[in-house]
């Protein structure tokens, strides 16, 4: 935010600094919170997907190209165990 130029104040008034520093928002903390919320959202999505996978029938599993054992293993994985292709830091 800028103050009025010194010449606009008139010659009889003294001129102070012409720039007022705006309040600084800490970008790193905002970015950190956004990253945290994104991670939590991803973990919730993965948890839901794995629960849904556990409820599919054999026919539905064969439609997506996996067998019962693969589905069982995947559905038992922890929600924080994020597959590499879905990790945002990769």
VOBA-1610 file (N, C-alpha, C; in pm, whole numbers, padded with zeros to 5 digits, always signed):
BEGIN
Unk+00085-00116+00000Unk+00000+00000+00000Unk+00090+00123+00000Unk+00060+00219-00082Unk+00140+00340-00095Unk+00071+00459-00031Unk+00154+00547+00029Unk+00102+00675+00077Unk+00097+00772-00040Unk+00039+00886-00015Unk+00040+00988-00119Unk+00182+01035-00140Unk+00217+01072-00264Unk+00351+01126-00288Unk+00373+01253-00208Unk+00497+01280-00176Unk+00533+01396-00095Unk+00484+01526-00156Unk+00492+01539-00288Unk+00451+01665-00351Unk+00300+01687-00340Unk+00222+01583-00319Unk+00077+01598-00305Unk+00041+01654-00168Unk+00133+01642-00073Unk+00104+01691+00061Unk+00126+01841+00074Unk+00197+01898-00019Unk+00227+02041-00012Unk+00370+02060+00036Unk+00427+02168+00005Unk+00567+02192+00037Unk+00591+02218+00185Unk+00488+02256+00259Unk+00508+02289+00400Unk+00511+02166+00490Unk+00463+02052+00443Unk+00460+01932+00526Unk+00582+01846+00498Unk+00628+01778+00601Unk+00743+01690+00582Unk+00698+01561+00515Unk+00790+01497+00447Unk+00759+01375+00373Unk+00815+01256+00450Unk+00731+01158+00478Unk+00778+01037+00545Unk+00798+00928+00440Unk+00825+00810+00484Unk+00847+00699+00391Unk+00726+00684+00299Unk+00753+00653+00174Unk+00643+00647+00078Unk+00584+00508+00063Unk+00629+00413+00143Unk+00578+00277+00130Unk+00545+00222+00267Unk+00426+00166+00280Unk+00386+00098+00403Unk+00386-00050+00373Unk+00457-00126+00450Unk+00466-00270+00427Unk+00334-00337+00466Unk+00272-00409+00375Unk+00148-00480+00410Unk+00179-00596+00504Unk+00077-00640+00573Unk+00099-00754+00662Unk+00140-00875+00579Unk+00237-00946+00629Unk+00292-01059+00556Unk+00225-01187+00603Unk+00172-01262+00510Unk+00113-01391+00544Unk+00220-01497+00523Unk+00239-01580+00621Unk+00342-01682+00613Unk+00298-01794+00520Unk+00357-01795+00403Unk+00319-01890+00299Unk+00353-02033+00339Unk+00464-02051+00409Unk+00506-02187+00443Unk+00406-02257+00535Unk+00347-02185+00631Unk+00250-02249+00719Unk+00121-02280+00644Unk+00082-02190+00554Unk-00038-02214+00474Unk-00016-02335+00383Unk+00099-02340+00321Unk+00133-02451+00233Unk+00137-02581+00312Unk+00191-02576+00432Unk+00199-02694+00517Unk+00062-02748+00554Unk-00029-02657+00587Unk-00165-02699+00621Unk-00237-02755+00500Unk-00219-02691+00386Unk-00282-02741+00263Unk-00231-02880+00230Unk-00101-02901+00246Unk-00041-03032+00221Unk-00098-03136+00317Unk-00110-03099+00445Unk-00164-03191+00545Unk-00308-03230+00512Unk-00390-03132+00476Unk-00529-03161+00442Unk-00539-03247+00316Unk-00450-03223+00221Unk-00448-03304+00099Unk-00412-03449+00131Unk-00314-03468+00220Unk-00274-03602+00259Unk-00387-03676+00332Unk-00451-03606+00423Unk-00562-03667+00497Unk-00676-03705+00403Unk-00707-03617+00311Unk-00811-03645+00213Unk-00776-03767+00127Unk-00651-03775+00086Unk-00606-03889+00007Unk-00617-04019+00087Unk-00578-04015+00214Unk-00586-04135+00299Unk-00731-04180+00318Unk-00821-04085+00333Unk-00963-04120+00347Unk-01015-04183+00219Unk-00976-04127+00104Unk-01018-04184-00024Unk-00966-04327-00041Unk-00840-04348-00008Unk-00780-04481-00021Unk-00848-04580+00072Unk-00879-04537+00193Unk-00949-04625+00289Unk-01084-04668+00233Unk-01158-04572+00176Unk-01289-04603+00119Unk-01277-04698-00001Unk-01179-04674-00086Unk-01158-04760-00203Unk-01126-04904-00160Unk-01044-04916-00060Unk-01007-05052-00013Unk-01124-05122+00053Unk-01206-05049+00123Unk-01327-05110+00180Unk-01423-05155+00070Unk-01436-05072-00032Unk-01523-05107-00145Unk-01471-05230-00219Unk-01341-05239-00233Unk-01280-05352-00301Unk-01311-05483-00229Unk-01314-05477-00097Unk-01343-05596-00017Unk-01486-05645-00036Unk-01575-05558-00082Unk-01716-05594-00098Unk-01752-05643-00238Unk-01657-05641-00332Unk-01686-05684-00469Unk-01698-05836-00479Unk-01781-05880-00573Unk-01797-06023-00598Unk-01683-06073-00687Unk-01671-06206-00702Unk-01568-06264-00789Unk-01582-06215-00933Unk-01705-06206-00979Unk-01729-06161-01117Unk-01683-06015-01135Unk-01714-05932-01037Unk-01672-05793-01045Unk-01520-05781-01038Unk-01456-05862-00954Unk-01310-05862-00944Unk-01246-05906-01076Unk-01305-06008-01138Unk-01248-06054-01265Unk-01267-05948-01375Unk-01374-05868-01364Unk-01394-05759-01460Unk-01283-05654-01453Unk-01230-05632-01334Unk-01123-05533-01321Unk-00984-05598-01324Unk-00981-05730-01343Unk-00854-05799-01367Unk-00775-05841-01245Unk-00843-05861-01132Unk-00772-05913-01014Unk-00848-06031-00957Unk-00776-06114-00881Unk-00842-06230-00821Unk-00873-06202-00673Unk-00933-06303-00608Unk-00974-06287-00468Unk-00856-06256-00376Unk-00745-06325-00397Unk-00628-06308-00311Unk-00571-06166-00322Unk-00560-06116-00444Unk-00509-05980-00464Unk-00603-05877-00399Unk-00731-05897-00414Unk-00829-05806-00355Unk-00822-05810-00203Unk-00808-05931-00149Unk-00798-05944-00004Unk-00674-05873+00049Unk-00559-05892-00017Unk-00435-05827+00026Unk-00448-05675+00020Unk-00502-05626-00090Unk-00516-05481-00106Unk-00613-05423-00004Unk-00722-05491+00021Unk-00822-05438+00114Unk-00773-05440+00259Unk-00673-05521+00289Unk-00619-05530+00425Unk-00504-05431+00450Unk-00458-05366+00345Unk-00350-05268+00362Unk-00398-05149+00444Unk-00308-05087+00516Unk-00343-04971+00599Unk-00370-04850+00511Unk-00454-04761+00560Unk-00491-04643+00481Unk-00374-04547+00460Unk-00275-04551+00547Unk-00158-04464+00529Unk-00055-04523+00433Unk-00077-04647+00390Unk+00011-04713+00294Unk-00034-04672+00153Unk+00014-04556+00111Unk-00029-04496-00016Unk+00053-04556-00131Unk-00011-04606-00236Unk+00062-04659-00351Unk+00150-04552-00415Unk+00267-04590-00460Unk+00365-04495-00515Unk+00309-04404-00625Unk+00232-04455-00720Unk+00182-04364-00825Unk+00088-04256-00773Unk+00030-04275-00657Unk-00065-04177-00602Unk-00004-04085-00498Unk+00123-04104-00467Unk+00189-04020-00369Unk+00216-03883-00431Unk+00169-03776-00366Unk+00185-03643-00425Unk+00329-03594-00427Unk+00415-03649-00347Unk+00554-03605-00344Unk+00640-03674-00448Unk+00585-03767-00524Unk+00661-03834-00632Unk+00639-03764-00763
//
